Amino acid sequence: MSRASEIALTSLAMGLGAVVGFIVVTRPESIERMKNGVTDIFSTSKKKVDEMSEEVALRTARLTKNPQVNQDWVERQWESIGY
């Protein structure tokens, strides 16, 4: 592919992206749809974490080297029994 065609293709992609971005941002229903999608993704991942067993929480914390996973799991257990 020649340099001129690469520049033309890049310019076309950038222009198309700008037009699509403008349309998405200026339409309230598009913004609402994006918010709903993000909320659904967040609630799905939160549900999976809430269903996590202690063994899975320990393994996940060990693999990711993130002790916050265990701390969050223990905190949810305390909240579930009312403390």
N, C-alpha and C positions, 0 to 999 in steps of 0.2 A: 504494500500500500504506500502510495507516495505521501510526501509530507503535506502537500496541499489538501489531499483528500482526508488525511488525519485531522487537520485543522478544521476543515469543513464539517466533518462528522462530530468532532468535539463541540463546535459551536452550535450545531443543530441539537445535540443532546442537552447542552446547557440551556438553550432557549426553550426547548420542550419542558425541561424540568422547572424552569421559572414560570412558565404558563400554568403547568399543572399545580405547582405550589401556590400561585396566586389564586387559582380557582378554589383550591381546597381551603385556603385561609379566609376567603371572602364569603364563603357559603356557610351559614350557621349549622345547617344539617350535616355538613361534612365534618365540622368541628365536633358536633355532638356524637357523630358516629365514631370518630377517632377516640373521644373520651370514653365511650361505652366499650370499645375494644380494649383499651388499656385497663379499664376497671375489671373487665372479664378476665383478662390475663392475670392481673394481680390477685383477684379472688380465687382463681383456680390454683395458683401457686401457693397462696396462703392456706387453702384447704388441704393441699398435699402435705404441707409442713405440719398442720394441725393433726393430721392422721399419722404422723411419723411416730414410730415406736421408739423406745429408749435405746434399743440396740442400734437402730438405723441412725438416730441422732448422734450416738457415740462414734459410729463408723464414719459418718459424714464429717463430724468435727475433726476426727483424726486424719481423714484423707485431705480435707481442705486446710488443715492446720488452722482452724478457726474455732476457738473455744466459745465464741458467741452463740454458735448453734446449740451447744449444750445448755448455756445459760438461758437462752430463749425458751428451750424446751422445758426446763425446770420451772421457769417463770409461768409458762402456760399451764403446767400441772398444778401449781399453787393457785392460780386464778380459777381453774376449773373446780377446785374444791372450796373456793370461797375466801381465800386468804389474800 
